[in-house]
Amino acid sequence: MGIKEIYDFIDDNQQTYVEWLKEFCAIPSVAAQNRGMEESVDYLREVFQKKLNTDLEVITTKGFPLLYTKLSGTSDKTLSFYNHYDVQPEDPIDLWESPPFEPTIREGKLFARGVADNKGNLIARIAAVHAIKSVIGEFPLDIKFLVEGEEEIGSINLNDFSDYHKDKIEADACLWEFGYRDMNHNLQLTLGVKGMLYVELLIEGANTDLHSANASIIENPAWRLIKALNLLKNEQEKILIPGFYEDIITPSQKEKELLMKYHLDENDMLNYLELDSFINDLRGNDLKHKHLYEPTCNICGIESGYTGAGAKTVLPSKASAKLDFRLVPGQNPEKILGELREYFDDNGFPDIKIESYSKEKAARTSPNDKVVSAAINSIKKVTNQTPNIVPNTPGTGPMHKLCQKHNIPAISFGVGHFSSNNHAPNENIFLEDFIEGIKIICTLLYEYKNA
């Protein structure tokens, strides 16, 4: 019995695995609203017990519990799977073509909130382990599952878990939670994530909103906020906070080579987004370098005064803006928060209040690590294509807390695709990708054992 028999078993049981995914996606596990969280834990506990014959340890945190189990294999290597069972809220509900928590199949896709982020990946990994157990009866290496319930709200208790449960985290490598195919439907293999500093800026003026006739003598906080925001970067997109770039670790020669090989279909992306150009008219390697290897300063939202229908002549009493800074290896979000505070103070804005919501360090795995070559081989064997290697995604996750902090290399691939609509209405995956993803995970367990 070998990998071919495992593939055949997966094909024969694909409808069963799809049903598991539909059952899981029917649970509205929205951490931000404390909906369906206990039901998700109960569901996963039953799946692990009945399908994998292993008990799922429910670890209490200050928020929602983290789930853990270990399955012993025939070698001394350990591969861990990190996933999360919480999902984003379904709003705006009126843009869904089918109810977000009533999983629906249309044109070869399964539509449901959380199906791509992250329930499809978690069920694919459970199914892979189930297939190996059913066909072979034993695992090629030790397997750990770490499943948290707060990823969509910032993994606010994961750092404590990381500090106090090092024995559960310990592994030779980790398969991280997300994964997608690019616009050419080629599977992406990601080796890291950017970090983040997320802040809200608040400026207050008069103790009440005023008639705008007073704008002749009373300063408008919205204008003051705009002036402060204009300090943050110039027209060439350079971030102007002193010291912001000084700790960045320069990409290695191998990482630079990977960047050149990384495929980004620029024209298709522009057409898909109905845009004429990228920032600063960047193209080619310069565009890819900025996208993957450079930090950002982004305004997520601004709020002040009257924004309803029609006219209201008002001078607002306060103004606020939410910003995220995507960070790269070497940058410390705590340090940058201090530099931001000092920069505003030195430029006449000591009255700006800064509240931070998220602080994540960037994480990146060496392309020379054995788990990377094992993943490349696994993807090639199943898809007959070389993966599109992403040195690190421009997005963010708590990878550093759980992996690089403990010298654990981490990679990521999954069952989503370019237009899976994560965090948006009509979230979806292709069922074909889901089944293929199960096979790739099975293959990885054997490839990594021998790496």
N, C-alpha and C positions, 0 to 999 in steps of 0.2 A: 504494500500500500504506500502511495506516495502523493506528490502534489497534484498529479492529474486526477486521482480519485477524490481528493479534497475539492478540486474545481467542479467535478461532476456532482458531488454532493451539494455544493452551493447552488448549482444550476437547478438541481432537482427540488431544492428547498427555497428557491428565491421568493415564492409567494408567501411562505411562512415568515421570512425575514422582512418582507414588505409589510405584512400585518403587524409584526412587532413595532415597526417604525410608525405605522398609522396609530396604533394604540398609544404610543408614547406621545406623539404629536397632538393627540386629542386632549391631553392634559395641559391646561393653560398655566404653565409654571412661570409666572411673571414675578420675579423677585422684587422689582421696584414697587409692586402693588400687593405683595404677599398673597398671590393667588396661586393655588394649585401646587404649592411647594411640598406640603406633606404628602399629597397624592403622588407626586413624582418620586419621592423617596420610597414610598410604599411600592410603587410599580417596579422600580429598579431593584429593590430588595427581593421581590418575588421573581423577577427575571434571572437574577444571579443565582438564586437558590434553586429554581426549577430547571433552568436551562443549562447552567454551568455547574450546578451542584456545589456551590461555594457560598458561604455566608458573607454578607456585605456588612462591614463595620460602619456604623453611623456615628461619626465623630462630631460631638457638640462644639459649636463655635459661639461667639457673641451674636451671630446672626443665624443664617441658615446652615444646616449641617453639611459636612464634607463626607463623602462616601469612599470607602477604601476596601480593597481586597487584594490578596496575593495568591497566584496559582503557581505551584512549583513545577519546574520542568526538569529535563534530563541533563542540562549543563549548568555551569555556575554563573552564566550571564543573566542579566536582568534587563528587560525592556519595560518601561512604564508607559501607560497611556494616560494623558491628562485630557479631561473633558469637563463640560459643565452641563447641568440639567436645567438651568434657568434660561429664559428667553426674553426678548424685547417685548414691550407692549405692542398690541396689534394696530394701534392708531396710525393713520386715519382709516377707520373701519369701512367707510363708504367706498374706498378705492379697491377693496378686495372683490375679486370676481366670484369667489366662493368663501364661505365662513372660515376664518383663519384657524379655528380649532376643530374644524370638521375636515380632516385630510381628504383631498379630492385628487383623483388622477385624470389628467387631460393631456392628450397628445404625447404620451410617454413620460410625462412629468408628474411628480407628486407635489401638490401645493398645500402648504400649511405653515403657520408661524413656528419657527425653530427647526424646520426640516433640514436646512442647510447649516444653521448656526444655533445649536450644535448637535441636534439630536440624530441627524443622519450619520454623522461621523461616529458618535458613541455607539449606536446600534450596529453599524458596520463592524466595529471592533469587537463588540460582543458576539456578533454572528460569526466572525472569523474564528474566534476562540471556540465557539460552539461547534463549528465545522471540523476543526482539527480534533477536538475531543471526541466527536462522534465517529470520525473515520479512523484516526490513529490511536486514540485512547490516552495519549500523553503529549506533553508540550515540549518543543525543542529547547526552551529556555524558561526561566522564571518570568512571569507576567504580573505586573501590578496595574491596577486601575485606581486612579485618583479622580474623583468626580465632584466638583464643587457646585454650589448653588448661588454664587454671587458674582460671577464673571461679568454679567451685564450691568452690574452696579459698582464695578471697580475692584472686585476681589478684595473687599475691605478687610477680611479676616484671614486671607491666605498667608500673609507674612507671619502671623502668629503661628499658624499651623506649620509653616516652613521652619520656624525656629524650634518648636517644641516636639515635632514628630519627624526628626531627621531619619530615623530608622525606616519609616514608611516611604520617605522620599527617595532614599538611596537606590540608585540604579546605574547601569552602564550607559544608558541613553534613554531619551524620552521621545515619544511620538506625540507632538502637540495637537491641539484640538481642531484647528481649522484646515481648510484646503480647497482649492478651486482649480478649474481649467481656464486657460486663457481664451482670447477671442477666437483662436483657431481650434479650440477644444483640445488643446494639448495640456496634459496634466502638469501643474506647477509643483515643484519641490522647493519649499521655502526653508531657509537656514537660520532665520531669526526674525526679530520684530524691532521696531523703533520703540523708544521710550516716550514718556509723556509728562508734561506739567500742564495741568488744567486749572485755570484760575478764573475768578470773576472779579471784575473791577467795578467799584461803586463810587460815584461822586454825588454829594448832596449839596444843595444850595439853600434857598429859602425854606422855611419850615412848612410851606404849603405851595401847591401849584398856584400860579398867578395869571392874571390877564396879560396877554402878550404885549399890551401897551407898556408894561413895565420893563420890556426888554431894552429900553433906552437907558435905564439906570441900574438894572439888576442882572448880574451875570447868569447866563443860561448854563446849567450843568452839562447839557448835551454838547454844546460847543466846547466846553472845557474837556469833556471826554474825548471828543474828536481830536483836539490838539494833543492830548496825551497819547492817543493811539498813533498819531502821525510820527511820534518819536520812535516807534518800535522798529520800523524798517524803511529803507529807501526804495526808489523806483526800480532798482535792479534786484529787489527782493533780499538784499543783505540786511540781516537783523542787527540793530545798532546798539543793543545792550552791551556795555563794556564787559569783556571777559566771556561773552557767550560762546565763542568758538575755540577758546584756548585749550580746552581739555580733550578735544575730539581726537580719537584714534584713527589715524590714516588707514584706509583699506590696504590689505596686503596685496602683493603682486598677483597671487592666485585669485583674490576677490576682484581685483581689477579685470582680470581675464574673464571671470564669470560674468561681470557686468557687460562686457563686449558681446558675449554669447547670449545673454538674456534677451529674449524676444519680446518686444513691445510694439504691437501693431498700431503705429501712431495714427495713420489715416482712418483706420476702422474706429479707433477710439474717438477721434474728433467727429467723425460722421455720426457715431452712436450718440454722442452728447450734443450734437448739432452746434459745434463750435468751429471757428476758423483757424485757431492757433492755440498753442500752449503759451505759458508765461514766458515773456521775453523772446518769443518766437523760437524757443529751444527745439532742437531736433537731435536725433542720433544719440551718441554716447553722452553728450552734455545733458540731454533731457533725462536719460536713464540715471546718470550720476546724481542729478538733483533729486529725482524721484526716490531713489533708494538710499543714497549715502549722505544726503544733506538734511539738516534740521529745518523745521518750519515754524512760522508764527502765523496762526490762523484765527480770524475772528469768527466765532461760531454763531454769535447773535448779539444784537444791540437792542436795548429797550429804553425808551424815554418818552414822556409826554403822551400825546393823543395819536393813536394809530388806527382808529376806527374809520367808518365810512364818513364821507363828507368832510366839512371843515370845522375845526374848533381852535380858536385863537388862544393858545395857552402857552405859558412859560413854565416848563416842568420844574419840579423841585428836586428831582434826582435823575440820574442816568446811570446805566450799567451796561457792561459788555462782558461776554464770556469768551475766553480765548483758550486755544490749545497750542502748546508747543510740542511738536513731535521731535524727539531727541535721538541722537545716534550714539554708538558706543563711546564711552569716555565722559559724556556729559552727565552731571549729577543734578537731578531736578531740585533737590533742596538748595544747592548752591545757586542755581539759576533763579530760584524764587527770591533769594536774598539779593542777588544782583539786580533783579527787576525792581525790588523795593528801593534799593539805593539809587537806581537810575531815575526813578520818578522823583525821589526826594531831592536829588541834585539838580533836577530841572524844574523845580518850582511846583511840584505836585505832591507835597506831603499829605494832602487831604484825601488822596485816592486810597480807598480801603481795598485791600487785596485778600480774597478768600481763596484758598486752594482746595480743590476737590479730588485731584488724582495726581500721584507722583509715582511714575514707573521708570526704572532704568531700562535702557536698550539692552538687547541680548542678541548675540550672533554666534553661530557654531562654525568652527573651521571647516572649510570645504574638504579638508584632508582627513576628516574623522571617518572611522570605519562605518559608522551608521549611515553616513552620506552615500558612500559607495554601495552599501547594501540596499539602500532605498532606490538608487538609480538602477541597479540590476533588477530589483523587484518590479519596478514600473516598466522597464523594457520588456521583461519576460511576459507580463500580462497584457500590455497595451501595444507591444511591438513598436513603441516610439520612445525616443530619448526625452526625459522630462525637461520642461522649461525651468531651469534652476533660477530661483529668485534669492540672491544673497541675503537679503532680508526684506520682509514686506514693509511697505510704507505705513502700515497700521501698527497697532499697539496691543499688547497683552501682558499678563503677569508672568511671562516666561522666566525673567531673571530671578524672581523670587523663588521659583520652584526648581529651576535648573541651573543656570550659570552661577548663581550664588553658591551652589554646592558642587560646582565643577562637573555638571551633568550636561553633555551635549544634547541639543534638541533639534528636531526637524519637524516638518509639517507637510502633509498632503491629505486630501480628503475627497468628498463626494460632491462638492458644489461646482458651479461653473460661473462664467463671467457675469451672467445676468440672473444669478440666483436670487437677487433682490433681498439680500440680508438687511435687516432692520427696516424693511420697506414693505408695502403691500405686495401680495402675491409671491411671497417667498417660495422657492421651488428648487427641486433637483431633478435630474434625469434618473429614472429608475435603472437604466442601463449603467450609468455611472456608479450608482449605489452598489449594484451587484459586482461590477468590476472592482470597486474599491474594497469589497470584502476579500476578493481574491488577492489583491495586492498586499493587504495586511497579512494574510496567511503566508504569502511568499516571503515577506519581510522577516517574519519570525524565524524562518529557516535560513535565509540569507545572512541575517545578522549573527545567528549562532556560529556560522562558519567564517565570518569576516575576520 
